[in-house]
């Protein structure tokens, strides 16, 4: 039974989400403020967090920042009435997995929860496997990366973007496809998010001035070359 933490100060909304998640077979707890959310994330160790931004005291952004600062990569879906692109970008820069604007459909939310939990489970099932290119080795089981034998630290979103490119193995990926797959953005939303994360990947794993592995396809997106 997967553990889901609902961080929401609107008691009626929190109760409704809890009810529907429980019907789906999840173990659910509610935190009504930021401090309680951080404590539950550290002690109960949920497998997914639904996070409101406008919380009393410590807001949702601070909650997410503190969770990530402890090295906790639990999937996080932000639920917020803040629908401006700047709010979404700030959330993704703090490594939220998805951003859902209120009001939302409960069936869509349940599908998002199930999909993220499936993706997270795939990363922990079975024996560790590796992907390699150039001088880089990716251990999928431990989510660690080595370049020339030295550990390389990537943000969770940069890591997911790398896998999305590597698994395509030469097939071009548009920015819209990558935004939707890695960040959960709708295809109609375009930002520089993908480009900035590609720049991080090139800086740490490739040659930023003359990339050999992560290639720009003009006016389309990117493709990976082993």
Secondary structure, 3 states (H helix, E strand, C coil): CCEEEEECCCHHHHHHHHHHHHHCCCEEEEECCHHHHHHHHHHCCCCEEEEECCCCCCCHHHHHHHHHHCCCCCEEEEEECCCCHHHHHHHHHCCCCEEEECCCCHHHHHHHHHHHHHHHHHCCCCCCCEEEECCEEEECCCCEEEECCEEECCCHHHHHHHHHHHHHCCCCEEHHHHHHHHHCCCCCCCCCHHHHHHHHHHHHHCCCCCCCCEEEECCCEEEECC
